[in-house]
Amino acid sequence: MIQVRRFEPADRDRWDAYVRAHAASHFGQLIAWKRVTEQAYGVAADYWLAEDAGRITGVLPVFLKKGREPQLFSAPGGMLADAPEVAAALLAPARERVAREKLLWLELRDQKTSWPGLPSNDEHVTMVLELAETPETQWKAFDAKLRNQVRKGEKADYARTWGHEQVGIFHRVLLENMRDLGTPIRSAAYYELCLRELGEQADLLVITRAGEPAGVMFTMLHGGTMTDPWASSLRRHFTYCPNQVLYWEALQRAFARGAKRFDFGRSQWDSGTFLFKQQWGAKPVPLHYQYVLGTAQRFPTLADQKGGFGAAVELWKKLPLPVARVLGEPAKRLFPEVL
C-alpha cells in the first residue's frame, strides 16, 4: 500500500540512495540541492516521499516561491516515481496546497518522465552522449571538422586546471560571458556553496591561454553521468577554439572518473547550443516541464518568457562588468526556480 508523507531529516540517506539508483534522476534531486536552494534563495522546501512496505518508491522535492504570484516549483529533475500511481499519490498533497493557497501552479522542471494527466511543455531537451569504451574510440567517432577544431585549440597551448579553488576565475569568466548573452548570474559565493554541498562529485575546470582565462566549466558526476550545469568561454578567444578544448578535456575527465555518459545540458530544439552539442555525437533526450495549474489558465512557453524579458536582456548586455557583478545577485535571487 502506498503511503505518502513529508520528508524528515532522518530520511536523508534513504532519499539520496533512491535518487542515485534511479535512471531518470538529476543531481538536483539530492538533499544537497535542497540545502543549496534554501540557503541561497531563502525559499521554504516542501519535500514528500512515497513508501510501500517501508521502501521508498517515489520522491517529490518542491519549494515555495513567494511574491505577487506565489507558486511551487520542483528541484531540477522534478518528480521521481516507480509507477504512475505512485506519482499520483505524491501529487495529491501538492494539488491540495495549490488549491488551498491559491497558488499560480506547481511546476515540475526538467523531467525525463512525462506523467499522465498533467499539462506538459516539451520545448526543452538535454543533449546526452553515450561514451565509447575508450577516449581513443571516442575521438575517432568525431567528424573531421570537430577534430580539426580541437587540434587547433591544442596548438594554442591552453593550460588546463581542475579544482574547487578555481571558483574565483570560474565566476569571472562566467560573469563576462553571461553578461554578453544578457543574463545575470549569482555571486561567486553561490558557486562556492554548490561546490561545498555537492562535494567531491562536483569539480571546476579552467583553461587559460598566455595566462588569461579563456573558458570554464562546472561539472557534476551523478549516476554514471557527468554533466555541466554551467560552462562559458570568452568571445575574444574564439579564434583558438576554447569551447572545443574545454569539452574535449571534460570528456576525457569523464572517462577517467568512470562515467558512462556525458550530459551537455539543456537546450531548445535546433538552437545554436543544440547544434554545437549535437556535433559531439550527443542525442536529444526530451525534458518535460509539467504543471498542476492553480490560478493560471495555462503554462508558460519559451515565447512568453522571451517576450517578457527581451528589453531587459538587451539592457543587461550593455552593462559594465562591475555593474553586472553587483546587480546580478539581487536580480538572480528573483528566480530561484532557474538552475
N, C-alpha and C positions, 0 to 999 in steps of 0.2 A: 504493500500500500504506500502510495506517495505521500510524504509529509513535507511541508514547506515551512521554513522558519527563518528568522533573521540570523545573519552571521554573528558569531561571538568570537572574541579573541582566541579562545581555546581551539577554534576550528581552523586556525591559520594553516597548519601543516597539512591537514587533510584537504583543505580547499586548494592549496598550491599543488599538492600531489595530483589531484583530479585535473587541474588545468594543464599541468605539464604532460600528462598522459593523453590528453585529448588532441586528436589530429587537427581539429579546426580551431585550436586555441591561439591566442595572441598574448604576448608578454604583458600587455596592459591589463590582463585579467588576473595577474598575480596580485597578492595582497601588497606587495611593494609599491605597485602603482596607486593603490588606494592611499597609502601614506603620502606619496608624491603629490597627488591631486588635492588631498585635504590640506597639506602644509602650504603648497604653492598658491592655491586659489581660495582657501578658506571656505570651501563648499562642504556640505554635510553628506556623508556617504549613507546609502541605504542598500546594504548588501543582503541578498537572500540565497539560500541553498535549498535544494530538494534532496531528500533521502528516501531510500527504500530498504527496509531491513537493516538500517544502520549504515548503509553505503551511500555516498554522495552520487547522485545521478544527474545533477544539473546545478548551475550557478547563474545568478543574475546580479552583476555589480553595477549599481547606478548611483548617481549623485543628483542633488537638487541645485539647480541654478536659479537664484533669486533675481529680482528685478521687476521691471514693468510687466513682463510676460514670463512668469516663473515656469520652469519646465524641468523634467527629469531627463538625464542623458546617461548613456552607459559608458563604461570604460571601453577603450579600443577593443574590438573583437565582439562586443555585445554579449548576448546570452549564449551559454553552452548548455546543452541538454542531451541526454541519451535517446530521447524519443519525443515526438510531438506532444504526447500527453503530459510529459514532464515539463515541457516548455509552457504549455497552457496553465499548468498548476503554478509555475513560477511567476507567470504574468498576472495572476489573479490579484494579489495584493497591490501590485503596481497599478493595475487598471482601477482598482478601488481608490487609490490615492489620487490618481489623475482626476477622477470624477469628484471626489470629496473636496479637494483643494482647488478645483477649477484651474488646473494646470494647462499650459498650452499643448503639451504632448509628452510622451515618453519616446525618446529617440534611441534606437538600438543601432550602434555605429559599427561599420567595418566588419560585418558578419560574413563568414564563409557559408553559412547555412541560411536559407530563406525559410522562415517559419510560416506555416499555413495560417490564413485568416488575417494577416497584417498587411496594410498598405506598404508598398516597397518601392524605394528609389534605387535603381540599378545602374546609375550613371558612372559608378566607380569600379575600378578593378585594381588588383595588386599584381605586380609582374614577378613571377617566380621562375627561377632557373633551377632545374634538377641537375645537380652537379655530376659530372662524369666521374669515372673511377680515380683519375689522377689529374693533376694540373696540366700535364703534358697533353693528355687526351682532350681536356677542355680547350686548351689553346688551339689545337688542330681543328676543333669544331667551329671556331670563329671564321668569318669570311676574311678575304684578303684585305679589304679596306680597314676593318677593325684592327687586324694585326698590325698593319702599317701605321695606324694612328698610335697604338701602344708603343711600337718601336720608336716612332718619332718622339714621343714623350720620354721614353727611356734615354734617348740620346741627349735630352735636355738636362740630364743629371739631376733629377729630382731626388732629394733626400726624403726618406720615409721614416716616420717616428710614431710608435704606438704608446699609449699610456694615459691614465686619468689625469696626470699632471699637465697635459696639453690643453686643459679646459679654457684657459685664457686665450690662447691662439685660436682654438676652435671657435670660440664665441666671436672673436674679432672678424674672422673670415665669414662666418655665418651672418653676422650683422650687416656687413657690406653687401654681400650677395642678395640677401633678402630685402635690404633697402632698395637695391636696384630693381627688384621684382615688385616693389610696392607693398611688402608685407612686414609688419612689426614682429619682433621676437622678444622673448624674456631676457632678463639679465643673465650674466654668467652664473650667478648663484643658483638659478633654476637647473641648469645642466649639471652643476656640482651635486645638487640634491638628487637628480636622476641617477647619476653615477654611484652615489653613496648608497641609495636604496636598492638599486638593481645589482650592485656588487660586481663580482669578478666576471660575470657573464656579459657585462657591458664594457665597451672599450672605445677609445678615441684614436683616430688616425689623422695625422697631419703630414702633408707633403709640402716641401719647400724647394725653391729654386733660387740659387745665389743668395741664400739666407733669408729670402722673403717667402712667407706662407702663400701658397697658391691654391690649396684645396684641403678640405677637412671632411671627416665622416664620423658619425656616432654609430657604432654597431652594437647589436644585441643578439646573443645566442640563446635560442629558446626552442625546445622540442625538435632538435636536429636541423633547425633553420637559422641561418644568420640573416638578420635584416638590418637595414639602415634607415631609421626614422628621420635622420637629419643628415644631409650632405650638401656641400657647396664648393664651388670653385670660382675664382675671381676672373672676370672677363678679360682683364689685361694680360692674363697668361694663356688665353685660349689658343694662341698660335702654337703653343707647345703641348697641347692635348692633356691638360691636367685631369679632366674628368676620366679619360681612358686609363691614365696611370692610377688614379685613385681607385677605380673599380677593379682593375686587374689586381692591384695589391690586396684589396679587400677579399676578392675571390680566393686568392692564394692563402690568405689568413683563414678563410672558412674551411678550406681543405685541411690546413694544419690543426684546426680545432675540432675536426671530425664532423663537420656539418655535412648534411646530405643535400641541402637546398640553400639557395641564396634568394632572399626576397628583396627586390629592388624598391618596393614600396608602392604606395597608392598613386594612381594616375587616372585620367579620364580617357575613354576610348579614343584612339587615333590622335591624341595630343602630341606635342613635341617631346615631352618626357616619356610618353608611351613608346614612341618610335625609337628613342635613344635606348631604352631598356630592352626593347624587342631585338635590337641588333646583337645583343649578347646571347641571344637564344632564349630569353625569358618568355614565358607564356602567360597570357592573361588569366587570372583567377577572379571571377566575379565577386564583388563585395556588395552586400545587401544592407542598405540603410532602411530599417523598418520602424513603423510607428504605431503607437497607441494614441490616437488623436483625442484631444480634450476639447479645449475651446477653439482650436484651429480647425478650419474647414478642410485643409489639405496639407500635405507635407511639402517642405521647401525643395526647390530644384536648384541646379547649378546656375541656371539663368536668373533665378530670383536673387541668389547671392551675388552674382557678378553685377547685376543691375543696381543692387543696393549699395555696393561698395566701390563702384567704378571711379567716382570722383576722389574718394579717399585714397585709393591705390595710386592714382596719378600724382596726388599731392605728396604722398609718402616717398615716392621715387625722387622727389626734388629736395628732400631734407638733407642737411649736412649730417655726417655720421654721428657727431657728438649729440645732436638733437635727436636723431633716431634712437640712439642708445638710451637717452633719458626718457623719451616718450614711449618707447617700446614696452617697457614694463607695465605701466598702467593701462596701455591700450590692449595688450595681450591678456591681461587679467580679466578683461570683459568677456573672454571667450574660453572658459575652462573646458568646454566640450571638444576643442580642437587640439589634436596632438601636436 
